[in-house]
Amino acid sequence: MKMIHFTVILFFVAVVGAGSVVQCEEDYQSLREGIVAEFGAETPSEWAEVVAGVKTRLDTNDKVIALTFDACGSKNDGYDAGLIDFLVKENVPATLFINGRWIDKYPEYFKSLAANPLFEIENHGLEHKPCSVNGKSIYGIDGTKNAGEVVDEIEKNARKIEALTVRKPKFYRSGTAYYDEIGVQIAEKLGYQVAGFSVLGDKGASYSKAQVKEALLGSSAGSIVICHMNHPEKETREGVIAAIPELKKKGFKFVKLSDYRLK
């Protein structure tokens, strides 16, 4: 009797679980179709890193800086453990924009980062595509081709992160940080703020140590800095390590994006 009872429970759990998956997929499709119906016929007029709706600074006069680090997930990507270890040692909070491909490539690193309260995990898209509703490209990378693909790029990675961390992202930054204004409106409709930057910290991890340091030292109250944590072979780490003590001496504190309103 106990075995029969246990079997019934397992069957019930399996059926309920399958039903939840089906319901979730139906909800997603309904969301996607609604966005396409609202924005699918719109024609954008802007294409840049800063277009209408992109937030580039913290809305404060406090002497604070938000460090943000992208992890993009290309085949040449790595994990800059030395950079992260430095931030942890110095108790420097940061916002990490992580792409779905990077999560799949480095699941254990992702798990460790997500478990550390010093960091907040945000959305860098599912496949690192520029945010376009008509397939525009930048740096040789094709953007999303239509409103439906914009939804897929943003929402699927947000749900991926939520499933792994039990926290849905609040912010989105596209692959390459390029947008048209319709793509930004779609992100906002989905419930995310589009986080740009005011300080180009490492120019896609191409800057030298000296250039990274100089860029970060140019920060002001409310700056949002963009750097990368996916190229340990480059000099981003050394530049950040050199700049942070000097910024602290100048009286700056470091915060997460969610600590302040963005503007």
C-alpha positions as CSV (number, residue, x, y, z in Angstrom):
1,M,0.0,0.0,0.0
2,K,2.8,2.4,0.9
3,M,4.6,1.6,-2.4
4,I,1.3,2.3,-4.3
5,H,0.9,5.6,-2.4
6,F,4.5,6.7,-3.2
7,T,4.0,5.8,-6.9
8,V,0.9,8.0,-7.0
9,I,2.8,10.9,-5.4
10,L,5.6,10.6,-8.0
11,F,3.0,10.5,-10.8
12,F,1.3,13.6,-9.4
13,V,4.6,15.5,-9.1
14,A,5.6,14.6,-12.6
15,V,2.2,15.6,-14.0
16,V,2.2,18.9,-12.1
17,G,5.8,19.6,-13.1
18,A,5.0,19.0,-16.8
19,G,2.0,21.2,-16.5
20,S,4.0,24.0,-15.0
21,V,6.5,23.8,-17.9
22,V,3.7,23.9,-20.4
23,Q,2.1,26.9,-18.6
24,C,5.4,28.7,-18.5
25,E,6.0,28.3,-22.2
26,E,2.5,29.4,-23.0
27,D,3.0,32.5,-20.8
28,Y,6.2,33.3,-22.6
29,Q,4.7,33.0,-26.0
30,S,1.8,35.2,-25.0
31,L,4.3,37.8,-23.7
32,R,6.4,37.6,-26.9
33,E,3.3,37.9,-29.1
34,G,2.1,41.0,-27.2
35,I,5.5,42.7,-27.6
36,V,5.6,41.9,-31.3
37,A,2.0,43.2,-31.8
38,E,3.0,46.5,-30.0
39,F,6.4,47.1,-31.5
40,G,6.8,44.9,-34.6
41,A,5.9,47.7,-37.0
42,E,8.0,50.4,-35.4
43,T,10.9,51.9,-37.3
44,P,13.9,53.1,-35.3
45,S,15.8,56.2,-36.0
46,E,18.7,55.8,-33.5
47,W,21.6,53.3,-33.4
48,A,24.3,54.0,-30.8
49,E,25.6,53.1,-27.4
50,V,23.5,56.0,-26.0
51,V,20.0,56.3,-27.4
52,A,16.7,57.4,-25.8
53,G,16.1,55.4,-22.6
54,V,19.7,54.2,-22.0
55,K,20.7,55.1,-18.4
56,T,24.4,56.2,-18.1
57,R,24.8,57.5,-14.6
58,L,23.7,57.1,-11.0
59,D,21.2,59.8,-10.0
60,T,23.2,61.2,-7.1
61,N,25.8,63.7,-6.1
62,D,27.2,61.3,-3.6
63,K,30.9,60.5,-4.2
64,V,30.2,57.0,-5.4
65,I,31.1,54.9,-8.5
66,A,29.3,51.8,-9.9
67,L,31.8,49.4,-11.3
68,T,30.2,47.1,-13.9
69,F,31.9,44.1,-15.5
70,D,30.7,42.3,-18.6
71,A,31.1,38.6,-19.4
72,C,30.3,37.9,-23.0
73,G,30.7,34.2,-23.7
74,S,32.6,34.1,-27.0
75,K,34.8,31.1,-27.8
76,N,37.9,33.0,-26.7
77,D,36.3,34.1,-23.4
78,G,37.8,33.2,-20.0
79,Y,37.3,34.1,-16.4
80,D,39.5,36.7,-14.7
81,A,39.6,35.1,-11.2
82,G,42.4,37.5,-10.2
83,L,40.2,40.5,-10.8
84,I,37.3,39.0,-8.9
85,D,39.6,37.9,-6.0
86,F,40.9,41.5,-5.8
87,L,37.4,42.9,-5.5
88,V,36.5,40.4,-2.8
89,K,39.8,41.1,-0.9
90,E,39.2,44.9,-1.1
91,N,35.4,44.5,-0.3
92,V,34.5,46.4,-3.5
93,P,31.0,45.7,-4.7
94,A,30.3,45.4,-8.4
95,T,27.5,44.7,-10.9
96,L,28.2,41.8,-13.3
97,F,26.5,41.7,-16.7
98,I,26.6,38.0,-17.7
99,N,25.7,36.5,-21.1
100,G,23.9,33.2,-21.4
101,R,26.8,31.7,-23.3
102,W,29.2,32.5,-20.5
103,I,26.9,30.9,-17.9
104,D,26.8,27.7,-19.9
105,K,30.6,27.8,-20.4
106,Y,31.5,28.5,-16.7
107,P,28.6,27.2,-14.6
108,E,30.6,26.7,-11.4
109,Y,32.2,30.2,-11.6
110,F,28.7,31.6,-12.2
111,K,27.3,29.8,-9.2
112,S,30.2,31.2,-7.0
113,L,29.7,34.8,-8.2
114,A,25.9,34.6,-7.7
115,A,26.4,33.3,-4.2
116,N,28.6,36.3,-3.2
117,P,26.5,39.2,-1.8
118,L,29.3,41.6,-2.9
119,F,28.0,41.1,-6.5
120,E,24.7,41.5,-8.3
121,I,24.1,39.5,-11.4
122,E,22.5,41.3,-14.3
123,N,21.5,40.5,-17.9
124,H,23.9,40.7,-20.8
125,G,21.6,38.9,-23.2
126,L,21.3,35.3,-24.3
127,E,23.7,35.3,-27.3
128,H,25.5,38.6,-26.9
129,K,23.6,40.3,-29.8
130,P,23.3,44.1,-30.3
131,C,19.8,45.2,-29.5
132,S,18.1,46.0,-32.9
133,V,14.6,45.5,-34.3
134,N,15.8,45.3,-37.9
135,G,19.1,43.3,-37.8
136,K,21.6,46.2,-37.6
137,S,25.2,45.1,-36.8
138,I,28.2,46.6,-35.1
139,Y,31.8,45.4,-34.8
140,G,30.9,42.6,-37.3
141,I,28.2,41.2,-34.9
142,D,24.7,40.9,-36.2
143,G,22.0,42.3,-34.0
144,T,18.6,40.9,-33.2
145,K,16.5,40.9,-36.4
146,N,13.0,41.9,-35.1
147,A,11.0,42.6,-32.0
148,G,10.5,38.9,-31.3
149,E,14.2,38.3,-31.3
150,V,14.7,41.2,-29.0
151,V,12.4,39.5,-26.5
152,D,14.2,36.2,-26.8
153,E,17.6,37.8,-26.3
154,I,16.5,39.7,-23.2
155,E,13.9,37.6,-21.5
156,K,15.3,34.1,-22.0
157,N,18.6,35.1,-20.4
158,A,16.7,36.9,-17.6
159,R,14.7,33.8,-16.9
160,K,17.9,31.6,-17.1
161,I,19.5,33.8,-14.5
162,E,16.4,33.8,-12.3
163,A,16.2,30.0,-12.5
164,L,19.8,29.7,-11.3
165,T,19.8,32.5,-8.7
166,V,16.2,32.8,-7.6
167,R,16.5,36.5,-8.4
168,K,15.4,38.1,-11.7
169,P,17.7,40.8,-13.1
170,K,16.7,44.4,-12.9
171,F,19.1,45.7,-15.6
172,Y,19.9,44.8,-19.2
173,R,23.0,45.6,-21.2
174,S,23.1,44.3,-24.8
175,G,26.0,42.6,-26.4
176,T,28.3,45.4,-27.7
177,A,26.2,47.9,-25.7
178,Y,24.5,49.1,-28.9
179,Y,20.8,49.7,-29.3
180,D,18.1,51.3,-31.3
181,E,15.5,53.2,-29.3
182,I,12.7,50.6,-30.1
183,G,14.8,47.8,-28.6
184,V,15.2,49.9,-25.5
185,Q,11.5,50.5,-25.3
186,I,11.0,46.7,-25.5
187,A,13.4,46.1,-22.7
188,E,11.5,48.6,-20.6
189,K,8.2,47.0,-21.4
190,L,9.7,43.7,-20.2
191,G,10.5,45.4,-16.9
192,Y,14.2,46.1,-17.2
193,Q,16.3,49.3,-17.1
194,V,18.9,49.5,-19.9
195,A,22.2,50.3,-18.2
196,G,24.8,52.1,-20.3
197,F,27.9,53.7,-18.9
198,S,29.6,57.1,-18.5
199,V,33.2,55.8,-18.2
200,L,34.6,53.5,-20.9
201,G,36.9,51.5,-18.6
202,D,38.7,49.1,-20.9
203,K,37.3,49.4,-24.4
204,G,36.3,45.8,-24.7
205,A,39.3,44.7,-22.7
206,S,41.6,46.3,-25.4
207,Y,43.1,49.0,-23.1
208,S,46.6,48.7,-21.5
209,K,47.0,48.9,-17.8
210,A,47.8,52.6,-18.0
211,Q,44.8,53.3,-20.1
212,V,42.4,51.5,-17.8
213,K,43.8,53.3,-14.8
214,E,43.5,56.6,-16.5
215,A,40.0,55.9,-17.6
216,L,38.9,54.9,-14.0
217,L,40.6,57.9,-12.5
218,G,38.5,60.1,-14.7
219,S,35.4,59.0,-12.9
220,S,33.2,61.5,-11.1
221,A,30.3,61.3,-8.6
222,G,27.7,58.9,-10.0
223,S,29.8,57.4,-12.7
224,I,29.0,54.0,-14.2
225,V,32.2,52.3,-15.3
226,I,32.1,49.5,-17.9
227,C,35.0,46.9,-17.9
228,H,35.3,43.2,-18.7
229,M,35.9,40.1,-16.5
230,N,36.1,37.6,-19.3
231,H,39.7,38.3,-20.6
232,P,42.2,37.4,-18.0
233,E,45.0,37.6,-20.6
234,K,44.4,41.3,-21.1
235,E,45.4,44.2,-18.8
236,T,42.0,45.2,-17.4
237,R,42.8,43.5,-14.1
238,E,46.1,45.4,-13.6
239,G,44.5,48.7,-14.4
240,V,41.6,48.2,-12.0
241,I,43.9,47.1,-9.3
242,A,46.1,50.2,-9.8
243,A,43.1,52.6,-9.9
244,I,40.9,51.5,-7.0
245,P,43.3,52.5,-4.2
246,E,43.8,55.9,-5.7
247,L,40.0,56.4,-6.1
248,K,39.5,55.4,-2.4
249,K,42.1,57.9,-1.4
250,K,40.1,60.6,-3.2
251,G,37.1,59.7,-1.1
252,F,35.1,57.6,-3.6
253,K,33.0,54.6,-2.5
254,F,31.9,51.8,-4.7
255,V,28.3,50.7,-5.1
256,K,26.1,48.4,-7.1
257,L,23.7,49.7,-9.7
258,S,20.7,48.8,-7.6
259,D,21.9,51.0,-4.7
260,Y,20.8,54.1,-6.6
261,R,18.3,55.3,-9.2
262,L,19.8,55.5,-12.7
263,K,19.5,58.5,-15.0
